[in-house]
Amino acid sequence: MSEILPYHLRAKGYVIHTFMLNGVLLFNGFVTPIAMKAISWKYYILYCCILAVEFVVIFFFFPETKGLTLEEVATVFGENVVPYDVSQAASNTKGNIAVKEK
């Protein structure tokens, strides 16, 4: 999970992820048996409704990143990225790299 976050947010993102994961595990471990005993199979309907709401939120509010380069993904999420120019980087070296001109 932390690989998708920029370096300055990785620790905070991991803490949030761990906190949310433990909350969901606690909910599933303690609330689900009580709900199954109280409303039995109707709990599955409630669970499916929650999943439907999650699907709608993800579908309409999460940005699409399929097929984008890393630079384009960073732009979608608001990061300012300077494209890397290989020819400029090669000209800044002290002659160790030979650059073939077209």
N, C-alpha and C positions, 0 to 999 in steps of 0.2 A: 504494500500500500504506500509506503513512504517514497518509492521510486518516482511517483508522479508529481511529488511536491518539490518546489524549489528548496534549495539548501536552508534558507532562513526560516522555512516553515515546517521542516520535516519533524522536528521534535514535538512541536505543538500539534501537528496533524496526527502523529502517532499516539499521542496522549488522548486526543479526541476519539480516535478510532478505537482504542482500547477501552475507554470509558463507555462508549456506545455499545461495543461488543459485549462487555460485561453486563450492561443494563438489559440487553436483549436476552442474554443467557439466564439472568435472574428472572426475568419475566416468563420466559418459556419454562423454566424449572419450577417456579412456584405458582404462577397464575394459571397456566394451562391445565394442570390437574384439577384445580378448584373449579374452573370453568367447565371442564369436561364432566365433572361430577354434577354440577348444577344444571347445565343446559344440554349436555351430551352432544349429539350430532349437530346441533344448531351452532355450536362454536366453530365448526368448519365453515359455515356460511359467513360468520363474522370475519374469520381469517381470510376468506376469499375476497370479501369486500375491502379489507385493509390492503391486500395485494393489488386489487384493482385501482385503488386510490394512489398507491405507490407507482403503478405503471403509468397512470395519467400524468402525475407530477414529473416523472422522469421523461416521458415522451414530449411534453410541452415545454419544460423548463431547463433541461440539461442540454448543453451545446453538442452538436454533432462534430466528431473529430475523425470520422472514418475517411481514410484516403488522404489525410493531410500530412504534410511534413512536420517535423518537430518545431520548426520556426513558425509555421502557420498555426499550429496548436498553441504555441506561446502567445501569438498575436490574439487568438480567440479569447484567451484567458487574461489578456491585458498586460502581458509582459512586453517590454520594449526590447526587441532583438535586432542586432545589427548583423546583416548577412555577412558571412565569412567569404572574403575575396582571396582566392588562392594565388592569383597573380601578384597581388599587392603583398601578401605574406612572403612569397618567394623573392620579391625584389628587396624586401627588408632584411633578408639574410645576408651573410657575408660571402656569398658566392659558393656555398656548399651544395646548393640545389640548382640543377640546370633546368630552366624553363623553356619549353619548346614553343616558339611563337608561330601562329598560323599565318 
